[in-house]
Amino acid sequence: MDPMNIDTGLFISEVLTLTFGRAREEEERLRNKIRADHEKALEEAKEKLKKSREEIRAEIQTEKNKMMKHAWDNYRIYGWGHNELRPIARKGHSTNIFGSSQMGATIVDALDTLYIMGLLDEFRDGQKWIEDNLDFSVNSEVSVFEVNIRFIGGLLSAYYLSGEEIFKIKAVQLAEKLLPAFNTPTGIPWAMVNLKSGVGRNWGWASAGSSILAEFGTLHMEFVHLSYLTGDPVYYKKVMHIRKLLQKMDRPNGLYPNYLNPRTGRWGQYHTSVGGLGDSFYEYLLKAWLMSDKTDHEARKMYDDAIEAIEKHLIKKSRGGLTFIGEWKNGHLEKKMGHLACFAGGMFALGADGSRMDKAGHYLELGAEIAHTCHESYDRTALKLGPESFKFDGAVEAVAVRQAEKYYILRPEVIETYWYLWRFTHDPRYRRWGWEAALAIEKYCRVSGGFSGVKDVYSSTPTHDDVQQSFFLAETLKYLYLLFSGDDLLPLDHWVFNTEAHPLPVLHLSNTTLSGNPAVL
Ligand code: DMJ
């Protein structure tokens, strides 16, 4: 057609009709889609409303306990009965703290977390294994401390939560096996004991054959509960004896050294830390008071005295304004803080109420400052997971320097502190920081066979250590879960968490002073 012959007006009107026609069709299509989507959403909402509260709760629950399911299910498949799991090799794993036999450490440590998360089939599965297999009459040398906090603590907690007698029975059987460890000239227990022969000894690496403060000083909660449940004062007497002995000793600068010789009753090396070797001793002084319904004033006094000395000599501010807890070694302060010491943020917050001279605000603030420093130690890494130990030296702040200190082994302490501070302040930053940590664990520690620690948090391509620690299920995942739950789940005025995150109830013992009278138990 000759373009010159076209009636231009007619052409334009045809083109417009066509264009607008298409646009109208498109609009109509869109409107229909919006209507359909809207209808669908309404239908879905109606469906949801038809569900019972329980069903909705279960759906939310499934989302919240996904990490636990992954850790547990893989242990169940590849490591069942072993102490821990190698998630990459997909087989069992153990270390010398659990001795040479398969004691199912992950099962016992994880029980209460499963229960709290509503994973009841898994809980029953664990219970069945314990009923059928957990046997303490084995020729195996175990760590008294680790077995106490993970096994006795875990079993007691499972008992209190579920009411199942078997857990109490097993806890008491195990405790009886630990008692020979106290047969030393001073009554300060050995670090290790053979469950069959009752022969005890100390770690070869500990200063001058010493026992460790954080080990013999972290028995009180579980042992008081054992006496309470059995009516047998023997456990109570053992831990009160340790307390009395410590009270009588001189403390350099008011600080407790980490090493004490169980033969001579003398301190070993003058090394004080709120991190490894010292940590949970201070925690248990405070928790002994809380657990006694705040009647064990002796424990509270020991805690207050210890914390004042720690604040005076070990807690400093870096040039960049970060509050950190250093370590005291032979009269000199090492400006280094371990991941383990990060639990102290939560401890300061927990101890704020009831502090001397009404310094509650001060201790809450101190707890928040430690939480901030520990968050920085995570934030200054490539993986957003914290190193085992970090320095404050010159330009270095909250960063690990030595290669051997750059690992993260799924430890809980930082998340534990976020949780306590969340409970006491409801400041949303703690949930934000906890969420960051959860995402980082998912991204870098999750493997198809479970969760693994990483060897260098500063390297963006992580190398896995191939260990799923039992405390990951007992503590890290429990504290994360609690951080995103309501305050009515395990309220802190009724429950006190042992150092392995196993909740034990406050004992309301009328007419009792837990500081001096075992007969009332
Ligand atoms: C846990 O076994 C306990 O929290 C203990 O008190 C110290 N460290 C580990 C986890 O890091």
Boltz pocket constraint, residues with backbone or C-beta under 6 A from the ligand:
constraints:
  - pocket:
      binder: B
      contacts: [[A, 280], [A, 340], [A, 411], [A, 412], [A, 413], [A, 471], [A, 475], [A, 499], [A, 500], [A, 501]]
      max_distance: 6.0
